[in-house]
């Protein structure tokens, strides 16, 4: 079966962008010019442009035409990012992004919830246990690059500065917060999946619906073996995130 024309055109436009024929910020030919070049209808060209726009390759603005979208830099998430860094203000997020404290911005919203079946399994607690849900959107300067919902046990944080969103962002991140409560975290677990973004994720991270996201679940575990925090999920755009693991093997 022959490939639909709009898919063929989209593939050629991808190739031309990848080859550098049009660089970041460059305006690509107008719809009439593309129609003439590919000898197809405007509907076919619009369908091709919609496809690569959803993939985050181009963006269209009124009276500005369609331009190649600047590609965000690749960010590597190091295996040791949760280790405590002495001195200065930083969190695992700022270390992932390679940014300073003044370049870091955090939107936050806190609410009290009860553990459902899924959260109870992650916390290894009873269904219905009271939790504090902390909804975050993380910004590298003005660009949102990560969103998450982090849960902590209400019995651990009630009446403490950790329960007040005014204290976010907290230097040192979650591990430092829990340490301020006398909770010593000795283990962090993470599990990853990849998928296409839902409507909220695409809008919050300002990505096209065709840009995949990386979702992962993180758990902070205290030296007593008790799970003291669950972030579920943490969401980042998947096409520019690299997760590095270092596994030491004994002979």
C-alpha positions in Angstrom: 0.0 0.0 0.0 1.4 3.4 -1.0 2.3 5.7 1.9 -0.1 8.7 2.3 1.4 11.9 0.8 1.3 13.8 4.0 3.5 11.2 5.7 6.0 11.3 2.8 6.1 15.1 3.0 6.5 15.1 6.8 9.4 12.6 6.5 11.1 14.9 3.9 10.6 17.9 6.1 12.1 16.1 9.1 15.1 15.1 7.0 15.7 18.6 5.8 15.5 20.0 9.3 17.8 17.3 10.6 20.3 18.0 7.8 20.4 21.6 8.8 18.7 23.0 5.7 16.7 25.1 8.2 18.2 25.8 11.5 16.6 26.7 14.9 14.5 29.8 14.5 14.5 29.7 10.7 11.2 30.1 8.8 10.4 27.2 6.5 8.7 27.8 3.2 5.1 28.9 3.3 2.2 26.6 2.7 1.7 27.8 -1.0 5.4 27.3 -1.6 5.4 23.8 -0.1 2.3 23.0 -2.2 4.1 24.0 -5.3 7.3 22.2 -4.3 5.6 18.9 -3.5 2.7 19.3 -6.0 0.0 18.6 -3.5 -3.0 20.3 -2.0 -2.9 22.7 1.0 -4.8 20.1 3.1 -2.0 17.6 2.5 0.7 20.2 3.4 -1.2 21.2 6.5 -1.5 17.6 7.7 2.2 17.2 7.2 3.0 20.3 9.2 0.5 19.3 12.0 2.4 16.1 12.3 5.9 17.6 12.7 4.5 20.3 14.9 3.1 17.7 17.3 6.6 16.2 17.3 8.0 19.5 18.5 10.0 20.1 15.4 8.3 23.4 14.3 6.1 26.0 15.8 3.6 28.3 14.1 2.6 31.8 15.1 0.2 34.2 13.6 1.9 36.5 11.0 5.2 34.8 11.7 4.8 31.7 9.7 6.2 28.3 10.6 9.7 28.2 12.2 12.0 25.4 13.3 11.7 25.1 17.0 15.0 25.4 19.0 15.7 22.0 20.4 16.3 21.9 24.1 19.7 20.6 25.3 20.1 17.0 26.4 20.1 16.6 30.1 21.8 13.7 31.8 20.4 12.4 35.1 23.4 11.0 37.0 23.2 8.0 39.2 24.6 9.9 42.2 22.3 12.9 41.9 20.7 12.2 45.3 24.0 12.4 47.2 24.3 15.4 49.5 26.5 18.2 48.2 28.1 20.2 51.0 27.8 24.0 50.8 25.7 26.2 48.6 22.1 25.8 47.4 21.2 23.0 45.1 18.9 20.0 44.7 19.0 16.9 42.6 17.0 18.9 40.0 19.4 21.8 39.8 22.3 19.3 39.5 20.5 17.4 36.7 19.9 20.7 34.8 23.3 22.2 35.5 21.8 25.4 36.8 22.3 27.7 39.7 19.8 28.5 42.4 18.9 31.9 40.9 17.9 30.1 37.6 15.6 27.7 39.4 11.9 28.3 39.8 9.3 26.1 41.3 5.5 26.2 41.1 3.9 24.3 44.0 0.5 23.3 45.4 0.0 21.3 48.5 -3.1 19.3 49.6 -3.9 16.6 52.1 -5.0 13.2 50.7 -5.5 9.6 51.7 -3.5 6.7 50.3 -5.3 4.8 47.6 -4.5 1.2 46.7 -1.6 2.2 44.5 0.0 4.6 46.9 -0.5 2.2 49.8 1.4 -0.4 47.9 4.3 2.1 47.2 4.4 3.3 50.8 3.9 -0.3 52.1 1.2 1.2 54.4 -2.6 0.9 54.9 -5.1 2.2 52.4 -6.4 5.4 53.8 -3.3 6.6 55.5 -3.1 10.4 55.5 -0.5 11.9 53.2 0.6 15.3 52.1 0.5 15.6 48.3 2.9 18.2 46.9 2.4 19.1 43.2 5.4 20.7 41.6 6.4 22.1 38.2 10.1 22.7 37.9 11.6 25.5 35.7 15.0 25.9 34.3 14.9 29.7 34.0 11.5 30.2 32.3 11.3 26.8 30.7 9.3 24.1 32.4 11.2 20.8 32.2 9.8 18.6 34.9 6.6 18.0 36.8 5.8 15.7 39.7 3.6 14.9 42.6 5.5 14.0 45.8 3.8 12.4 48.8 5.0 12.3 52.4 3.3 10.8 55.4 1.2 13.4 57.2 2.3 11.9 60.6 5.9 12.8 59.7 5.4 16.4 58.6 2.3 17.8 60.3 3.1 21.1 62.0 6.6 21.3 60.6 8.2 23.6 58.0 8.1 20.7 55.5 4.3 21.0 55.4 4.4 24.7 54.4 4.8 25.4 50.7 6.3 28.8 51.5 9.6 26.9 52.3 9.9 25.5 48.8 12.2 25.1 47.1 14.2 23.6 49.9 18.0 23.5 49.5 19.1 19.9 49.4 15.7 18.7 48.2 13.6 16.0 49.8 16.5 14.2 51.5 17.4 17.4 53.3 13.8 18.1 54.3 13.4 14.7 55.8 16.8 15.0 57.6 15.5 18.2 59.2 12.8 16.0 60.8 15.4 13.5 62.1 14.6 11.0 59.3 17.8 9.6 57.8 17.3 8.4 54.2 19.7 5.7 53.2 18.1 4.4 50.0 16.4 5.7 46.9 14.6 3.5 44.4 13.4 4.6 40.9 11.4 2.8 38.2 10.9 4.2 34.7 8.4 4.0 31.9 8.0 5.9 28.6 4.8 7.0 27.0 3.1 9.7 25.0 2.1 12.7 27.1 -1.4 13.2 28.3 -3.1 16.6 27.7 -2.0 18.1 31.1 1.6 16.9 30.7 1.9 18.3 27.1 0.4 21.7 28.2 2.5 22.0 31.4 5.8 21.0 29.8 5.0 23.0 26.6 5.6 20.1 24.3 3.8 18.7 21.3 1.5 15.7 21.7 3.9 13.7 19.6 6.9 14.2 22.0 7.3 11.2 24.3 7.7 11.7 28.1 9.6 9.8 30.6 7.6 9.0 33.7 9.2 7.6 36.8 8.4 6.7 40.4 10.8 7.5 43.2 10.8 6.3 46.8 12.9 7.6 49.6 13.5 4.9 52.2 14.8 5.6 55.8 17.5 3.6 57.6 14.7 1.8 59.5 13.4 0.4 56.2 10.3 2.6 56.2 9.2 4.3 53.0 9.1 8.0 53.8 8.4 9.7 50.5 6.9 8.6 47.1 7.1 10.8 44.0 4.6 9.3 41.6 5.0 10.2 38.9 7.9 12.5 38.0 7.5 13.5 34.3 10.2 14.8 31.9 10.2 15.1 28.2 11.7 11.8 27.0 13.5 13.0 23.8 16.0 15.1 25.7 16.5 13.2 28.9 19.3 10.6 29.4 19.3 8.5 32.6 22.8 7.3 33.5 23.3 4.3 35.7 26.5 3.1 37.2 26.5 -0.5 38.4 29.5 -1.8 40.4 30.0 -5.5 40.1 32.0 -7.6 42.5 34.4 -10.2 41.0 
